[in-house]
């Protein structure tokens, strides 16, 4: 019925389908702890559901191969043309096979499949190619094996039997039609999307159902969020949010002219601290410092990657979409940060990161957030570079924090300074002189966490001797969590649990509840509140930790699910539009036998308000609608 070369196209594409299922097996084995509590029948179903996404991804990237495979029969039977097709087959598919293999490990760091953000960190990947190859050599080995298997199993022999043109046309038409249907994932009203995979229970299975080719391709050159229509009017939306953008535009009393130093600690998750784990941790200095300041014990990061941390911490914009803000279609949107707020108050603003300039777009976002001066690896003293370089990412934490302390002496007061450490980053390198100084712990990251804590101790020892120290507010937090060892942290909340500490020498913060739920997005409004400065550049997502009228909250987006965390309950909004309620406990939650419908309705409605504000404001470049007369609040 069909020409032989049509059959061979099917065979060649089917071979890729087998490879993608093998890649799914590898993904499962590498991340088995994530799926450890899921029954076997549901795991098997995930492999079955995944076929739908595999078909779609394979056909999309192989459109050039399919097109050239439909050449006239007189070309197809030629050996040279078949060699061309085979070369195209491997050129198109090998990079995506590699991407799926990389995600078997990268998923452990970011908690989801890769998207087009991979293209935005190409410079970082190339810069780290040597150490990545050394530490993940087995990925290249598996890639080589799969490519060789494809090479030898690639169907290549078929008989040449040219058919009538009329029959050829309908066969081509049928092939095109089937290709379109499979790319759409079926004949349903809307094509399948990334969120479709998270409509199955439990949602974490979505990461197993998906493949990285699909998530990458679907994120290219397109908006990754859809308009929300939970609220029909601006008034209903803002009333639910209880948001007044002009609330702190006028303040009583004089501003407090304290310096501000925001220290963002690479991968410094709560699981590693002693103060949050009954004294069992790797951070003795941080633990002692936490007892002297305001330590928020129920704090959560709004994202799981460094590139997501800066918008949350510096601008109060949580990461509520698949792509980080600086790797999304919306990175050109209007946004303000703590630097924009404090510069008009006479603050000198600077940001320090010991990594390569341009890494994770830190320098670009720091500028957007109002930090006039950026200091990266290029600005580090050349005479110290060889000695202090970690061989991979940048400057070891101890010398870099000492460098920052000295730099602060040269800055006019008051100053606002951001500092981002990097030593607790894979491959977790320590200076030679400290190889055996710190406890090995259970994970590779533990000694580097202890080293970062030691570097903090040395920084504060130096800072305490400087004239600016006594009137400086220090804010310490982590960008995200990292490797997880304790079972109690292996859940949606535990993967976001990071410390948050406000410390000012000689000051006790008695007007704040240390057990209130907080998040990265609360840091900006808290600084505005503490410094008593007027501004109209705050977003509705965060609130000051000193605001006694706010019960506290945190917003998280992962696996296609929005989570709204309160001290009593966690509300989840799933891709299918359904809300679910769980009982909150520190870095965890428990299922309810019966969900209180009245509370679910209230909390669910509030979560919908935040989701609609975020989505629609991002789509319309309307986060600060009140700054532009005539622009409506984010509504349908």
Protein Blocks (a to p, Z undefined) as FASTA:
>chain_A
ZZfklmmmmmmmmmmmmmmmmmmmmmmmmmmmmmmmgcfklmmmmmmmmmmmmmmmmmmm
mmmmmmmmmgcfklmmpmklmmmmmmmmmmmmmmmmmmmmmmmmmmmmnopacdfklmmm
mmmmmmmmmmmmmmmmmmmmmmmmmmmmmmmmmcfbdcdddddfklmmmmmmmmmmmmmm
mmnopabfbdcdfklmmmpccfklmmmmpcfklmmmmmgopafbdcdffbfbfklmmmmn
opafklmmpcgdjddfbdcdddddehiafklpmklngopacblklmmmmmmmccdfbbcc
fbfbfklmmmmmmnopacfbfbdfklcfklmpccddfklmmmmnopacddddfbdehiah
lmmmmmmnopabacdfklpcfklmmmmpgolnmccfklmmmmmmmmmmmpccdddddddd
fklgcehiacfklmmmpcfbjbfklmmmmmmmmmmmmmmmmmmmpmklmmcccddddfbd
cddfblklmcfklmmgccdddddehiacfkbcfkbccdfklmmmmmmmmnopacfkbcfk
bccfklmkbgbiadddeehiacdddfkbccdddfkopacdddddehiacddfbdcfklmm
mmmmmmmmmmmmmmmmmmnopmbmmlmghiacddZZ
